[in-house]
């Protein structure tokens, strides 16, 4: 009876940890794909609301010396937090797998199956929301930057960070509308 209870508990822990791990592990790739998907980015901007974005952007300042540094710092912080979360979940999954090894062979292989199966789940909405929050911050910086230095913003988004070119185009279109 104790083996069954231990197995159920370990499987539950493995399921939650693995689902979270795979969501966090795939978020950077999801974020890299978003800047080139103008339809989805347009939907995000529409969801956030143009009027609200313009109002929020008024409060943005180049706190780190420039808007480029603001954006780079936000990118770095976002990816760093994802890496730390992913690594913590990886340690939890390894500990869970180790505990399952000592419970029973059946438990161990069940945990392996759960860990692998969780990789097949689609990216949950909560994970996508994490990236939308990040894109929101970048959009606010781009709006304010474009309003204060359009040439510098254009150069950064098309030359230094071409991954932001679609987002830049949407911001410019929104501001000119």
C-alpha positions in Angstrom: 0.0 0.0 0.0 2.8 2.4 0.8 4.4 1.7 -2.6 1.2 2.6 -4.3 0.8 5.8 -2.4 4.4 6.8 -3.0 4.1 6.0 -6.7 0.9 8.2 -7.0 2.6 11.1 -5.1 5.7 10.8 -7.3 3.7 10.6 -10.5 1.7 13.7 -9.5 4.9 15.6 -8.7 6.5 14.5 -12.0 3.4 15.5 -14.0 3.3 19.0 -12.5 7.1 19.5 -12.7 7.4 18.2 -16.2 4.4 20.2 -17.6 5.9 23.3 -16.1 9.4 22.4 -17.2 8.5 21.9 -20.8 6.4 25.1 -20.9 9.3 27.2 -19.5 11.8 25.4 -21.6 9.9 26.2 -24.8 9.1 29.8 -24.0 12.3 31.4 -25.4 11.6 29.7 -28.8 8.0 30.9 -28.7 9.3 34.4 -28.0 11.8 34.2 -30.9 8.9 33.2 -33.2 6.5 36.0 -32.2 8.5 39.0 -33.5 8.1 37.7 -37.0 4.4 36.8 -36.7 2.8 40.2 -37.5 -0.8 38.7 -37.2 -0.3 37.5 -33.7 1.7 40.7 -32.7 -1.1 42.8 -34.1 -3.6 40.8 -32.0 -1.5 41.4 -28.9 -1.3 45.2 -29.6 -5.1 45.2 -30.2 -5.7 43.3 -27.0 -3.5 45.6 -25.0 -5.3 48.6 -26.5 -3.6 51.4 -28.5 -4.9 54.1 -26.3 -3.7 52.3 -23.2 -0.3 51.6 -24.7 0.2 55.3 -25.7 -0.7 56.4 -22.1 1.6 53.8 -20.5 4.4 54.7 -22.9 4.4 58.3 -21.6 5.9 57.0 -18.3 8.7 55.1 -19.9 12.2 56.6 -19.5 15.6 55.4 -20.7 16.6 54.4 -17.1 19.7 52.6 -18.2 21.0 55.3 -20.4 19.0 54.4 -23.5 15.9 52.7 -24.7 18.2 50.1 -26.4 19.7 49.2 -23.0 16.2 49.1 -21.4 15.1 46.6 -24.1 18.3 44.5 -23.8 18.0 44.5 -20.0 14.4 43.4 -20.1 15.3 40.6 -22.6 18.2 39.5 -20.4 16.0 39.5 -17.3 13.2 37.6 -19.0 15.4 34.9 -20.4 17.4 34.6 -17.1 14.2 34.1 -15.1 13.1 31.4 -17.5 16.5 29.7 -17.2 16.4 29.7 -13.4 12.9 28.4 -13.3 13.7 25.7 -15.9 16.8 24.6 -13.9 14.9 24.5 -10.6 12.3 22.3 -12.2 14.9 20.1 -13.7 16.4 19.5 -10.3 12.9 18.7 -8.9 12.3 16.2 -11.8 15.7 14.6 -11.2 15.0 14.2 -7.4 11.5 12.8 -8.3 13.1 10.3 -10.7 15.7 9.3 -8.1 13.0 8.8 -5.5 11.0 6.7 -8.0 14.1 4.5 -8.6 14.1 3.6 -4.9 10.3 3.0 -4.7 10.0 0.4 -7.5 11.0 -0.3 -11.1 7.4 0.2 -12.2 7.3 3.6 -10.5 10.6 4.6 -12.1 9.5 3.8 -15.7 6.1 5.4 -15.1 7.9 8.6 -14.1 10.0 8.5 -17.2 6.9 8.1 -19.3 5.2 11.0 -17.6 8.3 13.2 -18.0 8.5 12.4 -21.7 4.7 12.7 -22.3 4.6 16.1 -20.8 6.8 17.3 -23.7 3.9 16.7 -26.1 1.6 19.1 -24.4 0.9 22.4 -26.1 2.2 25.6 -24.6 -0.3 26.6 -21.9 -1.9 30.0 -22.0 -0.2 31.0 -18.8 3.2 30.5 -20.4 2.1 32.5 -23.5 0.9 35.3 -21.2 4.4 35.5 -19.7 5.7 36.3 -23.2 2.9 38.7 -23.9 3.9 40.6 -20.7 7.4 40.8 -22.0 6.4 41.9 -25.5 4.2 44.6 -23.8 7.2 46.0 -22.1 9.2 46.1 -25.3 6.3 47.7 -27.2 6.1 50.5 -24.5 9.8 51.2 -24.9 9.6 51.2 -28.7 6.6 53.6 -28.7 8.4 56.1 -26.4 11.7 55.7 -28.3 10.0 56.3 -31.6 8.3 59.4 -30.3 11.5 60.8 -29.0 14.1 59.6 -31.6 12.5 57.9 -34.7 15.7 57.5 -36.5 17.5 55.8 -33.6 14.6 53.5 -33.0 14.4 52.5 -36.7 18.2 51.9 -36.8 18.1 49.7 -33.7 15.1 47.7 -34.8 16.2 47.2 -38.4 20.0 46.9 -38.1 21.0 46.0 -34.6 18.0 43.9 -33.6 16.3 42.9 -36.8 14.2 40.4 -34.8 12.3 43.5 -33.6 11.6 44.8 -37.2 8.0 43.5 -37.4 7.2 44.8 -34.0 8.7 48.1 -34.9 6.6 48.2 -38.1 3.4 47.6 -36.1 4.3 50.3 -33.6 5.0 52.8 -36.4 1.7 51.9 -38.1 -0.1 52.3 -34.8 1.5 55.7 -34.1 0.8 57.0 -37.6 -2.8 55.9 -37.5 
